[in-house]
Amino acid sequence: MITALQYFLIPLAILATTAFLVMGIYSLAKGGEFAEKNSNKLMRARVAAQAVAVALLLLLAYLLSRGGN
């Protein structure tokens, strides 16, 4: 479980957070109709992905503190 967190789930969550952040910033910078429809949704998705990443990091820290490898 710890290996899956370290090498798959946490990097995936961080990558998702980064992707939503970049798409949201691009949307805001571009403006227009696309920004009106998607900027807020993209930033909400980023916050959700960031929450998942933080939760996974906390879970990993907890598991390692209990004597995990």
PQR file of N, CA, C, O and H, with PARSE charges and radii, in Angstrom:
ATOM      1  N   MET A   1       0.826  -1.201   0.000 -0.4000 1.5000
ATOM      2  CA  MET A   1       0.000   0.000   0.000 -0.0000 2.0000
ATOM      3  C   MET A   1       0.867   1.261   0.000  0.5500 1.7000
ATOM      4  O   MET A   1       0.585   2.216  -0.723 -0.5500 1.4000
ATOM      5  N   ILE A   2       1.919   1.256   0.813 -0.4000 1.5000
ATOM      6  CA  ILE A   2       2.788   2.435   0.891 -0.0000 2.0000
ATOM      7  C   ILE A   2       3.477   2.670  -0.448  0.5500 1.7000
ATOM      8  O   ILE A   2       3.610   3.813  -0.885 -0.5500 1.4000
ATOM      9  H   ILE A   2       2.149   0.480   1.401  0.4000 1.0000
ATOM     10  N   THR A   3       3.912   1.604  -1.098 -0.4000 1.5000
ATOM     11  CA  THR A   3       4.577   1.744  -2.393 -0.0000 2.0000
ATOM     12  C   THR A   3       3.627   2.327  -3.427  0.5500 1.7000
ATOM     13  O   THR A   3       4.019   3.186  -4.218 -0.5500 1.4000
ATOM     14  H   THR A   3       3.804   0.676  -0.744  0.4000 1.0000
ATOM     15  N   ALA A   4       2.378   1.866  -3.427 -0.4000 1.5000
ATOM     16  CA  ALA A   4       1.399   2.410  -4.373 -0.0000 2.0000
ATOM     17  C   ALA A   4       1.166   3.890  -4.113  0.5500 1.7000
ATOM     18  O   ALA A   4       1.024   4.669  -5.055 -0.5500 1.4000
ATOM     19  H   ALA A   4       2.059   1.169  -2.784  0.4000 1.0000
ATOM     20  N   LEU A   5       1.123   4.288  -2.839 -0.4000 1.5000
ATOM     21  CA  LEU A   5       0.956   5.703  -2.513 -0.0000 2.0000
ATOM     22  C   LEU A   5       2.144   6.513  -3.008  0.5500 1.7000
ATOM     23  O   LEU A   5       1.982   7.549  -3.653 -0.5500 1.4000
ATOM     24  H   LEU A   5       1.238   3.655  -2.074  0.4000 1.0000
ATOM     25  N   GLN A   6       3.345   6.023  -2.694 -0.4000 1.5000
ATOM     26  CA  GLN A   6       4.557   6.784  -3.014 -0.0000 2.0000
ATOM     27  C   GLN A   6       4.797   6.917  -4.512  0.5500 1.7000
ATOM     28  O   GLN A   6       5.172   7.986  -4.993 -0.5500 1.4000
ATOM     29  H   GLN A   6       3.476   5.182  -2.170  0.4000 1.0000
ATOM     30  N   TYR A   7       4.583   5.839  -5.239 -0.4000 1.5000
ATOM     31  CA  TYR A   7       5.021   5.825  -6.636 -0.0000 2.0000
ATOM     32  C   TYR A   7       3.905   5.940  -7.658  0.5500 1.7000
ATOM     33  O   TYR A   7       4.179   6.062  -8.852 -0.5500 1.4000
ATOM     34  H   TYR A   7       4.279   4.971  -4.848  0.4000 1.0000
ATOM     35  N   PHE A   8       2.653   5.904  -7.219 -0.4000 1.5000
ATOM     36  CA  PHE A   8       1.570   6.005  -8.191 -0.0000 2.0000
ATOM     37  C   PHE A   8       0.512   7.035  -7.805  0.5500 1.7000
ATOM     38  O   PHE A   8       0.273   7.981  -8.555 -0.5500 1.4000
ATOM     39  H   PHE A   8       2.431   5.805  -6.249  0.4000 1.0000
ATOM     40  N   LEU A   9      -0.114   6.867  -6.667 -0.4000 1.5000
ATOM     41  CA  LEU A   9      -1.256   7.707  -6.313 -0.0000 2.0000
ATOM     42  C   LEU A   9      -0.877   9.159  -6.026  0.5500 1.7000
ATOM     43  O   LEU A   9      -1.527  10.077  -6.526 -0.5500 1.4000
ATOM     44  H   LEU A   9       0.080   6.098  -6.058  0.4000 1.0000
ATOM     45  N   ILE A  10       0.159   9.370  -5.234 -0.4000 1.5000
ATOM     46  CA  ILE A  10       0.562  10.746  -4.915 -0.0000 2.0000
ATOM     47  C   ILE A  10       1.068  11.483  -6.155  0.5500 1.7000
ATOM     48  O   ILE A  10       0.644  12.614  -6.395 -0.5500 1.4000
ATOM     49  H   ILE A  10       0.687   8.623  -4.828  0.4000 1.0000
ATOM     50  N   PRO A  11       1.964  10.883  -6.956 -0.5600 1.5000
ATOM     51  CA  PRO A  11       2.374  11.590  -8.183  0.2800 2.0000
ATOM     52  C   PRO A  11       1.205  11.858  -9.137  0.5500 1.7000
ATOM     53  O   PRO A  11       1.164  12.898  -9.795 -0.5500 1.4000
ATOM     54  N   LEU A  12       0.264  10.926  -9.210 -0.4000 1.5000
ATOM     55  CA  LEU A  12      -0.898  11.128 -10.066 -0.0000 2.0000
ATOM     56  C   LEU A  12      -1.751  12.291  -9.570  0.5500 1.7000
ATOM     57  O   LEU A  12      -2.219  13.098 -10.373 -0.5500 1.4000
ATOM     58  H   LEU A  12       0.297  10.081  -8.676  0.4000 1.0000
ATOM     59  N   ALA A  13      -1.954  12.385  -8.280 -0.4000 1.5000
ATOM     60  CA  ALA A  13      -2.734  13.488  -7.707 -0.0000 2.0000
ATOM     61  C   ALA A  13      -2.027  14.832  -7.917  0.5500 1.7000
ATOM     62  O   ALA A  13      -2.676  15.836  -8.210 -0.5500 1.4000
ATOM     63  H   ALA A  13      -1.573  11.729  -7.628  0.4000 1.0000
ATOM     64  N   ILE A  14      -0.713  14.849  -7.769 -0.4000 1.5000
ATOM     65  CA  ILE A  14       0.045  16.083  -7.991 -0.0000 2.0000
ATOM     66  C   ILE A  14       0.004  16.479  -9.463  0.5500 1.7000
ATOM     67  O   ILE A  14      -0.119  17.659  -9.789 -0.5500 1.4000
ATOM     68  H   ILE A  14      -0.186  14.033  -7.531  0.4000 1.0000
ATOM     69  N   LEU A  15       0.106  15.502 -10.341 -0.4000 1.5000
ATOM     70  CA  LEU A  15       0.017  15.774 -11.776 -0.0000 2.0000
ATOM     71  C   LEU A  15      -1.366  16.323 -12.147  0.5500 1.7000
ATOM     72  O   LEU A  15      -1.470  17.265 -12.933 -0.5500 1.4000
ATOM     73  H   LEU A  15       0.206  14.543 -10.077  0.4000 1.0000
ATOM     74  N   ALA A  16      -2.416  15.740 -11.586 -0.4000 1.5000
ATOM     75  CA  ALA A  16      -3.774  16.230 -11.850 -0.0000 2.0000
ATOM     76  C   ALA A  16      -3.934  17.664 -11.353  0.5500 1.7000
ATOM     77  O   ALA A  16      -4.518  18.501 -12.042 -0.5500 1.4000
ATOM     78  H   ALA A  16      -2.331  14.975 -10.948  0.4000 1.0000
ATOM     79  N   THR A  17      -3.415  17.948 -10.158 -0.4000 1.5000
ATOM     80  CA  THR A  17      -3.489  19.306  -9.613 -0.0000 2.0000
ATOM     81  C   THR A  17      -2.776  20.289 -10.539  0.5500 1.7000
ATOM     82  O   THR A  17      -3.299  21.364 -10.833 -0.5500 1.4000
ATOM     83  H   THR A  17      -2.941  17.269  -9.599  0.4000 1.0000
ATOM     84  N   THR A  18      -1.602  19.922 -10.987 -0.4000 1.5000
ATOM     85  CA  THR A  18      -0.827  20.787 -11.876 -0.0000 2.0000
ATOM     86  C   THR A  18      -1.546  20.998 -13.206  0.5500 1.7000
ATOM     87  O   THR A  18      -1.582  22.113 -13.727 -0.5500 1.4000
ATOM     88  H   THR A  18      -1.177  19.049 -10.748  0.4000 1.0000
ATOM     89  N   ALA A  19      -2.116  19.927 -13.752 -0.4000 1.5000
ATOM     90  CA  ALA A  19      -2.820  20.038 -15.028 -0.0000 2.0000
ATOM     91  C   ALA A  19      -4.027  20.966 -14.912  0.5500 1.7000
ATOM     92  O   ALA A  19      -4.242  21.813 -15.779 -0.5500 1.4000
ATOM     93  H   ALA A  19      -2.086  19.022 -13.328  0.4000 1.0000
ATOM     94  N   PHE A  20      -4.820  20.811 -13.844 -0.4000 1.5000
ATOM     95  CA  PHE A  20      -5.975  21.695 -13.665 -0.0000 2.0000
ATOM     96  C   PHE A  20      -5.534  23.138 -13.446  0.5500 1.7000
ATOM     97  O   PHE A  20      -6.185  24.066 -13.928 -0.5500 1.4000
ATOM     98  H   PHE A  20      -4.645  20.122 -13.140  0.4000 1.0000
ATOM     99  N   LEU A  21      -4.443  23.332 -12.727 -0.4000 1.5000
ATOM    100  CA  LEU A  21      -3.931  24.680 -12.491 -0.0000 2.0000
ATOM    101  C   LEU A  21      -3.508  25.338 -13.799  0.5500 1.7000
ATOM    102  O   LEU A  21      -3.872  26.484 -14.063 -0.5500 1.4000
ATOM    103  H   LEU A  21      -3.914  22.578 -12.336  0.4000 1.0000
ATOM    104  N   VAL A  22      -2.750  24.630 -14.609 -0.4000 1.5000
ATOM    105  CA  VAL A  22      -2.276  25.182 -15.885 -0.0000 2.0000
ATOM    106  C   VAL A  22      -3.456  25.472 -16.810  0.5500 1.7000
ATOM    107  O   VAL A  22      -3.501  26.524 -17.447 -0.5500 1.4000
ATOM    108  H   VAL A  22      -2.454  23.700 -14.395  0.4000 1.0000
ATOM    109  N   MET A  23      -4.409  24.545 -16.886 -0.4000 1.5000
ATOM    110  CA  MET A  23      -5.576  24.773 -17.745 -0.0000 2.0000
ATOM    111  C   MET A  23      -6.402  25.959 -17.244  0.5500 1.7000
ATOM    112  O   MET A  23      -6.915  26.740 -18.046 -0.5500 1.4000
ATOM    113  H   MET A  23      -4.373  23.690 -16.369  0.4000 1.0000
ATOM    114  N   GLY A  24      -6.532  26.094 -15.927 -0.4000 1.5000
ATOM    115  CA  GLY A  24      -7.284  27.211 -15.367 -0.0000 2.0000
ATOM    116  C   GLY A  24      -6.619  28.545 -15.622  0.5500 1.7000
ATOM    117  O   GLY A  24      -7.285  29.520 -15.971 -0.5500 1.4000
ATOM    118  H   GLY A  24      -6.116  25.460 -15.276  0.4000 1.0000
ATOM    119  N   ILE A  25      -5.312  28.594 -15.451 -0.4000 1.5000
ATOM    120  CA  ILE A  25      -4.575  29.836 -15.719 -0.0000 2.0000
ATOM    121  C   ILE A  25      -4.646  30.188 -17.202  0.5500 1.7000
ATOM    122  O   ILE A  25      -4.823  31.351 -17.562 -0.5500 1.4000
ATOM    123  H   ILE A  25      -4.771  27.802 -15.168  0.4000 1.0000
ATOM    124  N   TYR A  26      -4.510  29.188 -18.052 -0.4000 1.5000
ATOM    125  CA  TYR A  26      -4.616  29.426 -19.496 -0.0000 2.0000
ATOM    126  C   TYR A  26      -6.003  29.960 -19.844  0.5500 1.7000
ATOM    127  O   TYR A  26      -6.138  30.888 -20.641 -0.5500 1.4000
ATOM    128  H   TYR A  26      -4.366  28.243 -17.759  0.4000 1.0000
ATOM    129  N   SER A  27      -7.015  29.373 -19.247 -0.4000 1.5000
ATOM    130  CA  SER A  27      -8.389  29.812 -19.500 -0.0000 2.0000
ATOM    131  C   SER A  27      -8.592  31.259 -19.073  0.5500 1.7000
ATOM    132  O   SER A  27      -9.204  32.046 -19.795 -0.5500 1.4000
ATOM    133  H   SER A  27      -6.905  28.619 -18.599  0.4000 1.0000
ATOM    134  N   LEU A  28      -8.078  31.604 -17.904 -0.4000 1.5000
ATOM    135  CA  LEU A  28      -8.199  32.978 -17.429 -0.0000 2.0000
ATOM    136  C   LEU A  28      -7.436  33.952 -18.328  0.5500 1.7000
ATOM    137  O   LEU A  28      -7.911  35.054 -18.603 -0.5500 1.4000
ATOM    138  H   LEU A  28      -7.581  30.964 -17.318  0.4000 1.0000
ATOM    139  N   ALA A  29      -6.264  33.543 -18.778 -0.4000 1.5000
ATOM    140  CA  ALA A  29      -5.448  34.413 -19.624 -0.0000 2.0000
ATOM    141  C   ALA A  29      -6.068  34.595 -21.010  0.5500 1.7000
ATOM    142  O   ALA A  29      -6.003  35.675 -21.598 -0.5500 1.4000
ATOM    143  H   ALA A  29      -5.878  32.648 -18.555  0.4000 1.0000
ATOM    144  N   LYS A  30      -6.666  33.524 -21.515 -0.4000 1.5000
ATOM    145  CA  LYS A  30      -7.256  33.584 -22.850 -0.0000 2.0000
ATOM    146  C   LYS A  30      -8.516  34.434 -22.858  0.5500 1.7000
ATOM    147  O   LYS A  30      -8.755  35.203 -23.789 -0.5500 1.4000
ATOM    148  H   LYS A  30      -6.719  32.647 -21.037  0.4000 1.0000
ATOM    149  N   GLY A  31      -9.313  34.289 -21.820 -0.4000 1.5000
ATOM    150  CA  GLY A  31     -10.547  35.070 -21.732 -0.0000 2.0000
ATOM    151  C   GLY A  31     -11.598  34.574 -22.707  0.5500 1.7000
ATOM    152  O   GLY A  31     -11.500  33.465 -23.233 -0.5500 1.4000
ATOM    153  H   GLY A  31      -9.119  33.664 -21.063  0.4000 1.0000
ATOM    154  N   GLY A  32     -12.584  35.387 -22.937 -0.4000 1.5000
ATOM    155  CA  GLY A  32     -13.624  35.061 -23.901 -0.0000 2.0000
ATOM    156  C   GLY A  32     -14.629  34.051 -23.387  0.5500 1.7000
ATOM    157  O   GLY A  32     -14.772  33.842 -22.182 -0.5500 1.4000
ATOM    158  H   GLY A  32     -12.664  36.287 -22.509  0.4000 1.0000
ATOM    159  N   GLU A  33     -15.319  33.433 -24.324 -0.4000 1.5000
ATOM    160  CA  GLU A  33     -16.401  32.496 -24.003 -0.0000 2.0000
ATOM    161  C   GLU A  33     -15.897  31.262 -23.262  0.5500 1.7000
ATOM    162  O   GLU A  33     -16.545  30.781 -22.332 -0.5500 1.4000
ATOM    163  H   GLU A  33     -15.203  33.603 -25.303  0.4000 1.0000
ATOM    164  N   PHE A  34     -14.738  30.751 -23.677 -0.4000 1.5000
ATOM    165  CA  PHE A  34     -14.183  29.569 -23.013 -0.0000 2.0000
ATOM    166  C   PHE A  34     -13.922  29.853 -21.540  0.5500 1.7000
ATOM    167  O   PHE A  34     -14.232  29.023 -20.685 -0.5500 1.4000
ATOM    168  H   PHE A  34     -14.212  31.142 -24.432  0.4000 1.0000
ATOM    169  N   ALA A  35     -13.367  30.996 -21.243 -0.4000 1.5000
ATOM    170  CA  ALA A  35     -13.075  31.360 -19.857 -0.0000 2.0000
ATOM    171  C   ALA A  35     -14.355  31.503 -19.049  0.5500 1.7000
ATOM    172  O   ALA A  35     -14.419  31.075 -17.897 -0.5500 1.4000
ATOM    173  H   ALA A  35     -13.116  31.670 -21.938  0.4000 1.0000
ATOM    174  N   GLU A  36     -15.370  32.102 -19.651 -0.4000 1.5000
ATOM    175  CA  GLU A  36     -16.635  32.275 -18.937 -0.0000 2.0000
ATOM    176  C   GLU A  36     -17.254  30.936 -18.552  0.5500 1.7000
ATOM    177  O   GLU A  36     -17.850  30.805 -17.483 -0.5500 1.4000
ATOM    178  H   GLU A  36     -15.317  32.449 -20.587  0.4000 1.0000
ATOM    179  N   LYS A  37     -17.113  29.958 -19.418 -0.4000 1.5000
ATOM    180  CA  LYS A  37     -17.732  28.650 -19.174 -0.0000 2.0000
ATOM    181  C   LYS A  37     -16.890  27.748 -18.286  0.5500 1.7000
ATOM    182  O   LYS A  37     -17.440  26.924 -17.555 -0.5500 1.4000
ATOM    183  H   LYS A  37     -16.630  30.065 -20.286  0.4000 1.0000
ATOM    184  N   ASN A  38     -15.572  27.884 -18.331 -0.4000 1.5000
ATOM    185  CA  ASN A  38     -14.728  26.854 -17.739 -0.0000 2.0000
ATOM    186  C   ASN A  38     -13.777  27.279 -16.627  0.5500 1.7000
ATOM    187  O   ASN A  38     -13.334  26.419 -15.866 -0.5500 1.4000
ATOM    188  H   ASN A  38     -15.126  28.553 -18.925  0.4000 1.0000
ATOM    189  N   SER A  39     -13.446  28.537 -16.496 -0.4000 1.5000
ATOM    190  CA  SER A  39     -12.433  28.950 -15.523 -0.0000 2.0000
ATOM    191  C   SER A  39     -12.788  28.536 -14.103  0.5500 1.7000
ATOM    192  O   SER A  39     -11.957  27.957 -13.404 -0.5500 1.4000
ATOM    193  H   SER A  39     -13.806  29.236 -17.114  0.4000 1.0000
ATOM    194  N   ASN A  40     -13.991  28.820 -13.673 -0.4000 1.5000
ATOM    195  CA  ASN A  40     -14.400  28.490 -12.309 -0.0000 2.0000
ATOM    196  C   ASN A  40     -14.435  26.976 -12.097  0.5500 1.7000
ATOM    197  O   ASN A  40     -14.032  26.491 -11.040 -0.5500 1.4000
ATOM    198  H   ASN A  40     -14.667  29.291 -14.241  0.4000 1.0000
ATOM    199  N   LYS A  41     -14.911  26.234 -13.084 -0.4000 1.5000
ATOM    200  CA  LYS A  41     -14.959  24.765 -12.981 -0.0000 2.0000
ATOM    201  C   LYS A  41     -13.551  24.181 -12.871  0.5500 1.7000
ATOM    202  O   LYS A  41     -13.307  23.261 -12.091 -0.5500 1.4000
ATOM    203  H   LYS A  41     -15.239  26.628 -13.942  0.4000 1.0000
ATOM    204  N   LEU A  42     -12.634  24.728 -13.662 -0.4000 1.5000
ATOM    205  CA  LEU A  42     -11.257  24.222 -13.628 -0.0000 2.0000
ATOM    206  C   LEU A  42     -10.597  24.514 -12.280  0.5500 1.7000
ATOM    207  O   LEU A  42      -9.883  23.666 -11.744 -0.5500 1.4000
ATOM    208  H   LEU A  42     -12.832  25.475 -14.296  0.4000 1.0000
ATOM    209  N   MET A  43     -10.828  25.688 -11.739 -0.4000 1.5000
ATOM    210  CA  MET A  43     -10.223  26.009 -10.446 -0.0000 2.0000
ATOM    211  C   MET A  43     -10.851  25.192  -9.319  0.5500 1.7000
ATOM    212  O   MET A  43     -10.162  24.831  -8.365 -0.5500 1.4000
ATOM    213  H   MET A  43     -11.409  26.376 -12.175  0.4000 1.0000
ATOM    214  N   ARG A  44     -12.135  24.898  -9.412 -0.4000 1.5000
ATOM    215  CA  ARG A  44     -12.760  24.008  -8.422 -0.0000 2.0000
ATOM    216  C   ARG A  44     -12.199  22.597  -8.521  0.5500 1.7000
ATOM    217  O   ARG A  44     -11.972  21.937  -7.507 -0.5500 1.4000
ATOM    218  H   ARG A  44     -12.695  25.191 -10.187  0.4000 1.0000
ATOM    219  N   ALA A  45     -11.978  22.143  -9.739 -0.4000 1.5000
ATOM    220  CA  ALA A  45     -11.379  20.820  -9.932 -0.0000 2.0000
ATOM    221  C   ALA A  45      -9.959  20.796  -9.371  0.5500 1.7000
ATOM    222  O   ALA A  45      -9.529  19.793  -8.802 -0.5500 1.4000
ATOM    223  H   ALA A  45     -12.162  22.680 -10.563  0.4000 1.0000
ATOM    224  N   ARG A  46      -9.233  21.904  -9.534 -0.4000 1.5000
ATOM    225  CA  ARG A  46      -7.879  21.981  -8.979 -0.0000 2.0000
ATOM    226  C   ARG A  46      -7.904  21.872  -7.465  0.5500 1.7000
ATOM    227  O   ARG A  46      -7.088  21.161  -6.877 -0.5500 1.4000
ATOM    228  H   ARG A  46      -9.582  22.719  -9.996  0.4000 1.0000
ATOM    229  N   VAL A  47      -8.830  22.570  -6.833 -0.4000 1.5000
ATOM    230  CA  VAL A  47      -8.937  22.521  -5.374 -0.0000 2.0000
ATOM    231  C   VAL A  47      -9.255  21.098  -4.917  0.5500 1.7000
ATOM    232  O   VAL A  47      -8.694  20.623  -3.929 -0.5500 1.4000
ATOM    233  H   VAL A  47      -9.492  23.148  -7.310  0.4000 1.0000
ATOM    234  N   ALA A  48     -10.146  20.423  -5.626 -0.4000 1.5000
ATOM    235  CA  ALA A  48     -10.492  19.042  -5.271 -0.0000 2.0000
ATOM    236  C   ALA A  48      -9.284  18.118  -5.447  0.5500 1.7000
ATOM    237  O   ALA A  48      -9.011  17.287  -4.580 -0.5500 1.4000
ATOM    238  H   ALA A  48     -10.601  20.808  -6.429  0.4000 1.0000
ATOM    239  N   ALA A  49      -8.567  18.256  -6.549 -0.4000 1.5000
ATOM    240  CA  ALA A  49      -7.383  17.424  -6.778 -0.0000 2.0000
ATOM    241  C   ALA A  49      -6.306  17.718  -5.740  0.5500 1.7000
ATOM    242  O   ALA A  49      -5.609  16.808  -5.290 -0.5500 1.4000
ATOM    243  H   ALA A  49      -8.788  18.932  -7.252  0.4000 1.0000
ATOM    244  N   GLN A  50      -6.170  18.973  -5.365 -0.4000 1.5000
ATOM    245  CA  GLN A  50      -5.189  19.345  -4.347 -0.0000 2.0000
ATOM    246  C   GLN A  50      -5.566  18.755  -2.990  0.5500 1.7000
ATOM    247  O   GLN A  50      -4.690  18.318  -2.244 -0.5500 1.4000
ATOM    248  H   GLN A  50      -6.736  19.712  -5.731  0.4000 1.0000
ATOM    249  N   ALA A  51      -6.851  18.737  -2.664 -0.4000 1.5000
ATOM    250  CA  ALA A  51      -7.309  18.140  -1.407 -0.0000 2.0000
ATOM    251  C   ALA A  51      -7.005  16.648  -1.378  0.5500 1.7000
ATOM    252  O   ALA A  51      -6.592  16.114  -0.348 -0.5500 1.4000
ATOM    253  H   ALA A  51      -7.563  19.092  -3.270  0.4000 1.0000
ATOM    254  N   VAL A  52      -7.207  15.981  -2.501 -0.4000 1.5000
ATOM    255  CA  VAL A  52      -6.891  14.549  -2.584 -0.0000 2.0000
ATOM    256  C   VAL A  52      -5.391  14.333  -2.399  0.5500 1.7000
ATOM    257  O   VAL A  52      -4.981  13.416  -1.688 -0.5500 1.4000
ATOM    258  H   VAL A  52      -7.542  16.415  -3.337  0.4000 1.0000
ATOM    259  N   ALA A  53      -4.575  15.166  -3.032 -0.4000 1.5000
ATOM    260  CA  ALA A  53      -3.121  15.028  -2.911 -0.0000 2.0000
ATOM    261  C   ALA A  53      -2.677  15.219  -1.460  0.5500 1.7000
ATOM    262  O   ALA A  53      -1.849  14.456  -0.962 -0.5500 1.4000
ATOM    263  H   ALA A  53      -4.909  15.911  -3.609  0.4000 1.0000
ATOM    264  N   VAL A  54      -3.215  16.219  -0.789 -0.4000 1.5000
ATOM    265  CA  VAL A  54      -2.852  16.470   0.610 -0.0000 2.0000
ATOM    266  C   VAL A  54      -3.311  15.309   1.491  0.5500 1.7000
ATOM    267  O   VAL A  54      -2.579  14.876   2.381 -0.5500 1.4000
ATOM    268  H   VAL A  54      -3.888  16.838  -1.194  0.4000 1.0000
ATOM    269  N   ALA A  55      -4.523  14.804   1.244 -0.4000 1.5000
ATOM    270  CA  ALA A  55      -5.022  13.667   2.030 -0.0000 2.0000
ATOM    271  C   ALA A  55      -4.142  12.445   1.841  0.5500 1.7000
ATOM    272  O   ALA A  55      -3.864  11.731   2.804 -0.5500 1.4000
ATOM    273  H   ALA A  55      -5.118  15.156   0.521  0.4000 1.0000
ATOM    274  N   LEU A  56      -3.700  12.192   0.617 -0.4000 1.5000
ATOM    275  CA  LEU A  56      -2.819  11.048   0.368 -0.0000 2.0000
ATOM    276  C   LEU A  56      -1.466  11.229   1.048  0.5500 1.7000
ATOM    277  O   LEU A  56      -0.905  10.272   1.582 -0.5500 1.4000
ATOM    278  H   LEU A  56      -3.926  12.772  -0.165  0.4000 1.0000
ATOM    279  N   LEU A  57      -0.944  12.450   1.028 -0.4000 1.5000
ATOM    280  CA  LEU A  57       0.324  12.715   1.716 -0.0000 2.0000
ATOM    281  C   LEU A  57       0.191  12.499   3.224  0.5500 1.7000
ATOM    282  O   LEU A  57       1.088  11.947   3.861 -0.5500 1.4000
ATOM    283  H   LEU A  57      -1.400  13.227   0.594  0.4000 1.0000
ATOM    284  N   LEU A  58      -0.928  12.937   3.785 -0.4000 1.5000
ATOM    285  CA  LEU A  58      -1.163  12.721   5.214 -0.0000 2.0000
ATOM    286  C   LEU A  58      -1.305  11.241   5.530  0.5500 1.7000
ATOM    287  O   LEU A  58      -0.799  10.767   6.547 -0.5500 1.4000
ATOM    288  H   LEU A  58      -1.657  13.386   3.268  0.4000 1.0000
ATOM    289  N   LEU A  59      -1.995  10.510   4.658 -0.4000 1.5000
ATOM    290  CA  LEU A  59      -2.130   9.064   4.848 -0.0000 2.0000
ATOM    291  C   LEU A  59      -0.764   8.390   4.793  0.5500 1.7000
ATOM    292  O   LEU A  59      -0.471   7.516   5.609 -0.5500 1.4000
ATOM    293  H   LEU A  59      -2.406  10.896   3.832  0.4000 1.0000
ATOM    294  N   LEU A  60       0.065   8.785   3.846 -0.4000 1.5000
ATOM    295  CA  LEU A  60       1.414   8.215   3.751 -0.0000 2.0000
ATOM    296  C   LEU A  60       2.220   8.517   5.004  0.5500 1.7000
ATOM    297  O   LEU A  60       2.899   7.636   5.530 -0.5500 1.4000
ATOM    298  H   LEU A  60      -0.173   9.494   3.183  0.4000 1.0000
ATOM    299  N   ALA A  61       2.154   9.755   5.489 -0.4000 1.5000
ATOM    300  CA  ALA A  61       2.888  10.117   6.703 -0.0000 2.0000
ATOM    301  C   ALA A  61       2.402   9.292   7.890  0.5500 1.7000
ATOM    302  O   ALA A  61       3.210   8.843   8.703 -0.5500 1.4000
ATOM    303  H   ALA A  61       1.603  10.471   5.062  0.4000 1.0000
ATOM    304  N   TYR A  62       1.097   9.088   7.995 -0.4000 1.5000
ATOM    305  CA  TYR A  62       0.532   8.280   9.078 -0.0000 2.0000
ATOM    306  C   TYR A  62       1.023   6.835   8.984  0.5500 1.7000
ATOM    307  O   TYR A  62       1.451   6.252   9.979 -0.5500 1.4000
ATOM    308  H   TYR A  62       0.441   9.452   7.334  0.4000 1.0000
ATOM    309  N   LEU A  63       0.957   6.271   7.793 -0.4000 1.5000
ATOM    310  CA  LEU A  63       1.384   4.877   7.626 -0.0000 2.0000
ATOM    311  C   LEU A  63       2.872   4.707   7.920  0.5500 1.7000
ATOM    312  O   LEU A  63       3.279   3.719   8.530 -0.5500 1.4000
ATOM    313  H   LEU A  63       0.609   6.745   6.985  0.4000 1.0000
ATOM    314  N   LEU A  64       3.676   5.664   7.490 -0.4000 1.5000
ATOM    315  CA  LEU A  64       5.117   5.577   7.760 -0.0000 2.0000
ATOM    316  C   LEU A  64       5.416   5.751   9.252  0.5500 1.7000
ATOM    317  O   LEU A  64       6.356   5.145   9.768 -0.5500 1.4000
ATOM    318  H   LEU A  64       3.346   6.467   6.994  0.4000 1.0000
ATOM    319  N   SER A  65       4.635   6.561   9.938 -0.4000 1.5000
ATOM    320  CA  SER A  65       4.861   6.766  11.373 -0.0000 2.0000
ATOM    321  C   SER A  65       4.496   5.524  12.192  0.5500 1.7000
ATOM    322  O   SER A  65       4.962   5.347  13.318 -0.5500 1.4000
ATOM    323  H   SER A  65       3.872   7.053   9.520  0.4000 1.0000
ATOM    324  N   ARG A  66       3.666   4.680  11.610 -0.4000 1.5000
ATOM    325  CA  ARG A  66       3.266   3.452  12.302 -0.0000 2.0000
ATOM    326  C   ARG A  66       4.208   2.297  12.000  0.5500 1.7000
ATOM    327  O   ARG A  66       3.902   1.146  12.310 -0.5500 1.4000
ATOM    328  H   ARG A  66       3.288   4.824  10.695  0.4000 1.0000
ATOM    329  N   GLY A  67       5.332   2.592  11.408 -0.4000 1.5000
ATOM    330  CA  GLY A  67       6.346   1.567  11.197 -0.0000 2.0000
ATOM    331  C   GLY A  67       6.362   0.982   9.809  0.5500 1.7000
ATOM    332  O   GLY A  67       6.908  -0.102   9.601 -0.5500 1.4000
ATOM    333  H   GLY A  67       5.581   3.527  11.156  0.4000 1.0000
ATOM    334  N   GLY A  68       5.777   1.672   8.855 -0.4000 1.5000
ATOM    335  CA  GLY A  68       5.820   1.192   7.473 -0.0000 2.0000
ATOM    336  C   GLY A  68       7.201   1.364   6.890  0.5500 1.7000
ATOM    337  O   GLY A  68       8.068   2.015   7.473 -0.5500 1.4000
ATOM    338  H   GLY A  68       5.334   2.552   9.023  0.4000 1.0000
ATOM    339  N   ASN A  69       7.393   0.768   5.726 -0.4000 1.5000
ATOM    340  CA  ASN A  69       8.710   0.850   5.069 -0.0000 2.0000
ATOM    341  C   ASN A  69       8.791   2.111   4.294  0.5500 1.7000
ATOM    342  O   ASN A  69       9.812   2.383   3.663 -0.5500 1.4000
ATOM    343  H   ASN A  69       6.689   0.239   5.252  0.4000 1.0000
TER
END
